[in-house]
Amino acid sequence: MSTRRVTVSPTVERFAAIAFCGVLPALVLLLVFVSAIGDDAVAFDFRVFSSAAHAVLDGASPYPTESTPDATIGRSYVYPPLIALLAVPFTVLSQDAAGLIVMGLCVVCALATLRLVGVRDWRCYGLTLLWPPVISEIQSANVTLLIGLGAAITWRLRDRLPSASAAALGVSLAAKPLLWPVLVWLAATRRARSAVLAAAISAVLLVASWAVIGFDGIGSYPTLLRRLEDTVGADSYTAYVMGLDLGLPSALARAVWLGVGVTALAGVVLLARRGDERSAFVVAIAASLALTPIVWLHYFALLLVVVAVARPRLGLLWFVPLLMVVTPGSGHPTPFETSWTLAIALLTVVLAVREVRMDVARAPRTALVPA
């Protein structure tokens, strides 16, 4: 008995691509903006940055005091001063107007990240706007996609303009020290000068931005971060939280979390020494997420960089982060939401590394011609 192969006509395929990668993302994006306005939830994370910017303009500290109740620490300004300073220009607008603009800028950052990494397939651009972490980041208007853009610039200019590459990473680290494992990647890929320059730029910007606010809060900042982790650290998407959900003692769960992160860092060094800088960069982004003590859903928008570097054309890998739709929450995740989200993130990274390795295997070997 013969089997007939099912084929899809180019017209149907083109219509499906337009519907799923064009029309649907546009409708979802419109819904995100409309619902944010209707629910009075326009750029709810940016509101914290805006309040900090207003405090800076008033000559006050943007940081909570020691008497601030722990219950409100999670909604206080807990970032380095640079983000508050970058938010100052938006204070001339109303809160909602500024928030809508910043939400729009988040969309621009997502699309610009793909462009910089080298993605040219228009379907990938639409598809990523359906990723739950990207939608969460647009809704909250945090800085994850801006940091992702910095990672994309670091990757794109790593050899072409090393100083600009280092500057992009340095600014990103000064805004939020999330991507510090990328410094390890730079050093491991024999770009130690760029790593040192990025670290120096970050340090200068940190000192300069804190100087602008009179070094308010700098002495108590480590304590503030500890209070933040104590307050909301158990309500985020980390291996530590998953360990607690599995019934592990806190110390053992923390050891597992650190072990996962250190293993990822070791993977960066090992892959880099083998000459596989693409896979090493992918794992460096993964290590950034693994070693962060507090991870909300929008942090996984950094997987944009992972997928784009590994496969700059449409493929199965681009659909994997869509599975995070099962876990839409950004805080107080259930044990299932935590484990599922981390599993999808890990699957994305593993498949990305596999894609890079397959690319290397498919690449034609250049024959050595005797001189």
C-alpha positions as CSV (number, residue, x, y, z in Angstrom):
1,M,0.0,0.0,0.0
2,S,1.6,3.3,-1.1
3,T,1.5,6.4,1.0
4,R,0.9,9.8,-0.5
5,R,3.0,12.7,0.7
6,V,1.0,15.6,1.8
7,T,2.3,18.9,0.4
8,V,1.2,22.4,1.1
9,S,0.9,24.8,-1.7
10,P,3.0,28.0,-1.7
11,T,-0.1,30.1,-1.6
12,V,-1.4,28.4,1.6
13,E,2.0,28.5,3.2
14,R,2.3,32.2,2.4
15,F,-1.2,32.9,3.8
16,A,-0.4,31.0,7.0
17,A,2.8,32.9,7.5
18,I,1.0,36.3,7.0
19,A,-1.7,35.2,9.4
20,F,0.5,33.8,12.2
21,C,3.6,35.9,11.9
22,G,2.1,39.1,10.7
23,V,-1.6,39.7,11.5
24,L,-1.7,37.8,14.9
25,P,1.3,39.5,16.4
26,A,-0.1,42.9,15.3
27,L,-3.4,42.1,17.0
28,V,-1.7,40.8,20.1
29,L,0.4,43.9,20.3
30,L,-2.6,46.1,19.9
31,L,-4.4,44.2,22.6
32,V,-1.4,44.7,25.0
33,F,-1.5,48.4,24.6
34,V,-5.3,48.7,24.7
35,S,-5.6,46.5,27.8
36,A,-2.8,48.4,29.5
37,I,-4.7,51.6,29.0
38,G,-8.0,50.1,30.1
39,D,-6.6,48.4,33.2
40,D,-4.6,51.5,34.2
41,A,-1.5,49.3,33.9
42,V,0.6,51.2,31.4
43,A,4.3,50.4,31.8
44,F,3.8,49.4,35.5
45,D,7.6,48.8,36.0
46,F,8.5,52.0,34.3
47,R,6.4,53.9,36.9
48,V,8.9,52.9,39.5
49,F,11.7,54.3,37.3
50,S,9.7,57.5,36.7
51,S,9.1,58.0,40.4
52,A,12.9,57.6,41.0
53,A,13.6,60.1,38.2
54,H,11.2,62.6,39.9
55,A,13.0,62.0,43.2
56,V,16.3,62.8,41.6
57,L,15.0,66.0,40.1
58,D,13.6,67.0,43.6
59,G,17.0,66.4,45.2
60,A,15.8,63.4,47.1
61,S,17.1,59.8,47.2
62,P,15.4,57.4,44.7
63,Y,16.0,54.5,47.1
64,P,13.7,53.3,49.9
65,T,14.9,53.9,53.4
66,E,15.7,51.3,56.1
67,S,12.3,52.0,57.6
68,T,10.5,51.1,54.4
69,P,8.4,48.0,55.1
70,D,9.7,44.8,53.4
71,A,6.3,44.3,51.8
72,T,6.8,47.3,49.6
73,I,10.5,46.7,48.8
74,G,9.5,44.7,45.7
75,R,7.8,47.8,44.2
76,S,10.5,50.2,45.2
77,Y,13.4,51.5,43.1
78,V,16.2,49.0,43.6
79,Y,18.4,49.5,40.5
80,P,21.6,51.3,40.0
81,P,21.1,55.1,39.5
82,L,21.7,55.1,35.8
83,I,18.2,53.8,35.0
84,A,16.6,56.6,37.1
85,L,18.8,59.2,35.2
86,L,17.8,57.8,31.9
87,A,14.1,58.1,32.9
88,V,14.5,61.9,33.7
89,P,13.7,63.1,30.1
90,F,10.3,61.3,30.3
91,T,9.3,63.3,33.4
92,V,8.1,66.2,31.1
93,L,5.3,63.9,29.9
94,S,2.3,62.5,31.8
95,Q,2.8,59.1,33.3
96,D,0.7,57.3,30.8
97,A,2.1,59.2,27.8
98,A,5.7,58.4,28.9
99,G,4.7,54.8,29.6
100,L,3.2,54.2,26.2
101,I,6.3,55.7,24.5
102,V,8.6,53.4,26.6
103,M,6.4,50.4,25.7
104,G,6.8,51.3,22.1
105,L,10.6,51.6,22.6
106,C,10.5,48.0,24.0
107,V,9.1,46.8,20.8
108,V,11.7,48.7,18.8
109,C,14.5,47.2,21.0
110,A,13.2,43.7,20.3
111,L,13.1,44.2,16.6
112,A,16.5,46.0,16.6
113,T,18.1,43.2,18.5
114,L,17.1,40.7,15.8
115,R,18.3,43.0,13.1
116,L,21.7,43.6,14.7
117,V,22.3,39.9,15.2
118,G,21.6,39.2,11.6
119,V,18.0,38.0,11.3
120,R,16.5,38.8,8.0
121,D,13.4,36.5,7.9
122,W,10.4,38.8,8.5
123,R,8.5,35.9,10.1
124,C,10.9,35.7,13.0
125,Y,10.2,39.4,13.8
126,G,6.5,38.7,14.1
127,L,6.8,35.4,15.9
128,T,8.9,36.9,18.7
129,L,6.2,39.4,19.5
130,L,4.1,36.4,20.5
131,W,6.6,35.1,23.0
132,P,5.2,35.4,26.5
133,P,8.4,36.9,28.0
134,V,8.5,39.6,25.3
135,I,4.9,40.4,25.9
136,S,5.5,40.6,29.6
137,E,8.5,42.9,29.0
138,I,6.4,45.2,26.8
139,Q,3.6,45.3,29.4
140,S,6.0,46.1,32.2
141,A,8.4,48.3,30.3
142,N,11.4,47.1,32.3
143,V,14.9,47.2,30.9
144,T,15.3,43.6,29.8
145,L,14.9,44.2,26.1
146,L,17.3,47.2,26.3
147,I,19.9,44.9,28.0
148,G,19.2,42.4,25.2
149,L,19.9,45.1,22.7
150,G,23.2,45.8,24.4
151,A,24.1,42.1,24.2
152,A,23.2,42.1,20.5
153,I,25.5,45.1,19.9
154,T,28.3,43.4,21.9
155,W,28.0,40.3,19.6
156,R,27.7,42.2,16.4
157,L,30.6,44.5,16.9
158,R,32.9,42.1,18.8
159,D,35.5,42.1,16.0
160,R,34.4,45.0,13.8
161,L,34.5,47.7,16.5
162,P,35.7,46.1,19.8
163,S,35.6,49.4,21.7
164,A,32.0,50.0,20.8
165,S,31.2,46.3,21.6
166,A,32.8,46.8,25.1
167,A,31.0,50.1,25.6
168,A,27.6,48.5,24.9
169,L,28.3,45.8,27.4
170,G,29.6,48.4,29.9
171,V,26.5,50.6,29.7
172,S,24.3,47.5,30.1
173,L,26.2,46.4,33.2
174,A,26.0,49.9,34.7
175,A,22.2,49.9,34.2
176,K,21.8,46.4,35.6
177,P,24.6,43.9,36.2
178,L,22.7,41.0,34.6
179,L,25.1,40.2,31.7
180,W,28.3,39.9,33.7
181,P,28.9,36.4,32.4
182,V,29.5,38.0,29.0
183,L,32.7,39.4,30.5
184,V,33.8,35.8,31.0
185,W,32.9,35.1,27.4
186,L,35.0,38.0,26.2
187,A,38.0,36.9,28.2
188,A,37.6,33.3,27.2
189,T,37.4,34.1,23.5
190,R,40.8,36.0,23.8
191,R,39.1,39.4,24.0
192,A,40.6,40.3,27.4
193,R,41.1,43.9,26.4
194,S,37.4,44.3,25.5
195,A,36.4,42.6,28.8
196,V,38.6,45.0,30.8
197,L,37.3,48.0,28.9
198,A,33.7,46.9,29.4
199,A,34.3,46.5,33.2
200,A,36.0,49.9,33.4
201,I,33.2,51.7,31.5
202,S,30.7,50.0,33.8
203,A,32.6,51.1,36.9
204,V,33.0,54.7,35.7
205,L,29.3,55.0,34.8
206,L,28.3,53.5,38.2
207,V,30.5,56.0,40.1
208,A,29.4,58.9,37.9
209,S,25.7,58.2,38.1
210,W,25.9,57.8,41.8
211,A,27.8,61.0,42.0
212,V,25.0,62.8,40.2
213,I,22.6,61.9,43.1
214,G,25.2,62.7,45.8
215,F,25.9,59.0,46.4
216,D,22.6,58.7,48.2
217,G,21.9,55.1,49.1
218,I,25.3,53.7,48.0
219,G,26.3,52.6,51.5
220,S,23.0,50.7,52.2
221,Y,22.6,49.4,48.7
222,P,24.0,45.8,49.4
223,T,21.5,45.7,52.3
224,L,18.7,46.8,50.1
225,L,19.5,44.0,47.6
226,R,19.5,41.4,50.4
227,R,16.1,42.7,51.6
228,L,14.8,42.5,48.1
229,E,16.0,38.9,47.7
230,D,14.6,37.9,51.1
231,T,11.2,39.5,50.2
232,V,10.6,38.3,46.6
233,G,13.5,35.9,45.9
234,A,11.3,32.8,46.6
235,D,8.6,34.0,44.2
236,S,10.6,34.0,40.9
237,Y,11.8,31.6,38.2
238,T,15.1,30.2,39.5
239,A,16.6,26.8,40.2
240,Y,16.7,27.8,43.9
241,V,12.9,28.3,44.0
242,M,12.4,25.0,42.1
243,G,14.6,23.3,44.7
244,L,12.4,24.7,47.5
245,D,9.3,23.5,45.6
246,L,10.8,20.0,45.5
247,G,11.2,20.1,49.3
248,L,15.0,20.7,49.5
249,P,16.3,22.7,52.5
250,S,17.1,26.3,51.7
251,A,20.9,25.8,51.9
252,L,20.8,22.8,49.6
253,A,18.5,24.5,47.1
254,R,20.9,27.5,47.0
255,A,23.8,25.2,46.5
256,V,22.0,23.5,43.5
257,W,21.2,27.0,42.1
258,L,24.9,28.1,42.4
259,G,26.0,24.7,40.9
260,V,23.8,25.2,37.9
261,G,25.2,28.7,37.3
262,V,28.9,27.7,37.9
263,T,28.4,24.8,35.5
264,A,27.1,27.2,32.8
265,L,30.1,29.5,33.3
266,A,32.4,26.5,33.0
267,G,30.6,25.7,29.8
268,V,31.3,29.2,28.5
269,V,35.0,28.7,29.0
270,L,35.1,25.2,27.7
271,L,33.2,26.0,24.5
272,A,35.3,29.2,24.0
273,R,38.6,27.3,24.3
274,R,37.3,24.9,21.7
275,G,36.8,27.8,19.3
276,D,33.0,27.7,19.4
277,E,32.4,31.3,20.3
278,R,28.7,31.2,19.1
279,S,27.8,28.4,21.5
280,A,29.8,30.0,24.2
281,F,27.9,33.3,23.8
282,V,24.6,31.5,23.9
283,V,25.6,29.7,27.1
284,A,26.9,33.1,28.6
285,I,23.4,34.5,28.2
286,A,22.0,31.4,29.8
287,A,24.5,31.8,32.6
288,S,23.3,35.4,33.1
289,L,19.8,34.1,33.7
290,A,20.9,31.1,35.8
291,L,23.0,33.2,38.2
292,T,20.5,35.9,38.8
293,P,18.8,35.5,42.2
294,I,15.5,37.1,41.1
295,V,14.1,36.2,37.7
296,W,10.7,37.4,36.5
297,L,9.1,36.1,33.3
298,H,10.3,39.1,31.2
299,Y,13.9,38.2,31.9
300,F,13.5,35.3,29.5
301,A,13.1,37.9,26.7
302,L,16.9,37.6,26.6
303,L,16.3,34.3,24.8
304,L,15.8,36.5,21.7
305,V,19.5,36.9,21.6
306,V,20.1,33.2,22.1
307,V,17.8,32.1,19.3
308,A,18.8,34.8,16.9
309,V,22.5,34.0,17.3
310,A,21.9,30.3,17.0
311,R,19.5,30.4,14.0
312,P,19.0,33.7,12.2
313,R,16.3,32.1,10.0
314,L,12.9,30.6,10.8
315,G,12.9,27.1,12.3
316,L,11.5,25.1,15.1
317,L,13.7,26.8,17.6
318,W,11.8,30.1,17.2
319,F,8.6,28.4,18.3
320,V,9.9,26.8,21.5
321,P,9.6,29.9,23.8
322,L,5.9,30.1,22.8
323,L,5.4,27.2,25.2
324,M,5.9,29.6,28.1
325,V,2.3,30.7,27.5
326,V,1.3,28.0,29.9
327,T,3.0,30.0,32.7
328,P,1.9,33.6,32.1
329,G,2.6,34.9,35.6
330,S,5.5,37.1,36.5
331,G,5.4,36.7,40.3
332,H,4.3,34.1,42.8
333,P,4.6,31.3,40.2
334,T,3.2,27.9,41.2
335,P,5.7,25.0,41.3
336,F,4.4,23.8,37.9
337,E,4.9,27.3,36.4
338,T,8.4,27.5,37.8
339,S,9.5,24.1,36.6
340,W,7.8,24.4,33.2
341,T,9.3,27.9,32.5
342,L,12.8,26.8,33.5
343,A,12.4,23.6,31.4
344,I,11.4,25.6,28.3
345,A,14.3,28.1,28.8
346,L,16.7,25.2,29.2
347,L,15.3,23.4,26.1
348,T,15.7,26.7,24.1
349,V,19.4,27.0,25.1
350,V,20.1,23.3,24.5
351,L,18.4,23.4,21.0
352,A,20.3,26.6,20.3
353,V,23.6,25.1,21.0
354,R,22.6,22.0,19.0
355,E,21.7,24.3,16.1
356,V,25.1,26.0,16.2
357,R,26.9,22.7,16.2
358,M,24.8,21.5,13.3
359,D,25.7,24.7,11.4
360,V,29.4,24.0,12.0
361,A,29.0,20.5,10.8
362,R,27.1,21.6,7.6
363,A,29.6,24.3,6.8
364,P,31.9,23.3,3.9
365,R,35.5,22.7,5.0
366,T,38.0,24.9,3.2
367,A,40.5,22.8,1.4
368,L,44.1,23.6,2.2
369,V,45.9,24.5,-1.0
370,P,49.7,24.3,-1.0
371,A,51.3,27.6,-1.6
